[in-house]
Amino acid sequence: MAILPYQQLFVWSDIEELGDLERLRLVMDVLPDENLMQALESKRGRSGVDKYPIRAVWNSIIAGIVFQHPTIESLRRELKRNPLLRQICGFNLVFGIDSVPGASCYSRFFKRLNEYRDELKDIFQSLVSICYQELDGFGETLAIDGKAISSYARRPGKHPNDRRGDHEARWGKHVTRSENADGTITESVKSWFGFTLHLIVDTRYELPVEFTVLPASDNEMPVAHRLIDRMADEHPERLERCTYLCGDRGYDDGKLHRKLWDQHGIKPIIDIRRSWRDGESTRAYDAAPGVVYSNKGEVSCIAPYSNIQKKMAHRGFEKDRNCLKYSCPAHHYGISCPQQRFCTLGHQVRIPLEEDRRIFSPVARDSYKWQRLYNRRSAVERVNSRIDTMFGFENHTIRGQEKMTLRMTLALLVMSSFAVGKVRSKQSPDLRRFVTAS
């Protein structure tokens, strides 16, 4: 919390139920922003009348995010109407509604905040570290996704002085392909002008762990590598705790699979793209004649003479050999196989991950465990939904990558602070209800 420099003249001790204001207090009490406040105050100096204290303006911006005000003008109207909110933020009540800063003051303050991106990043990382310390199992299963965020501008700037366009935004396109029951492929294309939020979240508590905001034209795959490398350089202990990383088929990349498992011991739970030639349903495993596998990682054996294909039983992953183990379905399930006496496979087959790193991973794709873990990826989609609805990114007036990154950082700060505040106030069962009134 930004410590207030003086006591207010009026005390609202007779108010027992703060309601929404209590949520603001919950966030302000845990926000580790003192270093940022000192840096801003040092830059500003002590000259003149401090009618609009830096700490009060900062707290009011946090209040605007907590109370879901879509614009600064909406926040200013609430500050003028609500003296208790002005007091909690730290404005001097002696000045009345004149203590509420003007729109230009907030504009200058946001511009100044852009100069302290490192301090804001430190605040975010401090909150993430608190989550790792105080939340049981935090960071064991992570999910990664990219979220489209449209710029308020509808086109790029025509010249450097053009303030109606967005000089940093780019066009992005996301293609989704789905296979119908009849085998046909349906393709849907989403395009937007703006930016992409690349986000890694904890799937259990649905809280952010790492993020970056980039132009929409940047591909998800190299950004995923950079985010993992950043965590390895700055917070290697977080990758050490992580057991699984979930992602959709946009992150289907053999190099990413190798980096996660070979370098960091993280098991990738990443969907796979349909990349085989049309009509190619299986490929032979050369090390074991009569064994084939599909693009989805389903391993089957082909019975001699009859050529009947049967799915083999998955028997787990052997870490020391870095391979998946499968067994004969007849031997494993105790069923009869008329061709068993002619079979030369034996009871077990081992398939190393190097056979195809995209298809084979430490958790077999055709196992119930893989599907159960992949279902957790929806956590990042729910976080993205909250960013849109609760934090106002579905309808905003932001232009430029720096401003977008700043506003996104502030939103994620509030999200993490609210969760930490709830944990410390023994309200952890309601962690997922970040900014709702109840």
Beta strands, then each sheet from edge to edge (+ up, - down):
strand 1: 141-150
strand 2: 170-179
strand 3: 185-202
strand 4: 207-215
strand 5: 244-247
strand 6: 267-270
strand 7: 282-284
strand 8: 291-294
strand 9: 299-302
strand 10: 309-311
strand 11: 313-318
strand 12: 323-327
strand 13: 348-352
sheet 1: 2+ 3- 1+ 5+ 6+
sheet 2: 2+ 3- 4+
sheet 3: 7+ 8- 9+ 10-
sheet 4: 11+ 12- 13+
end
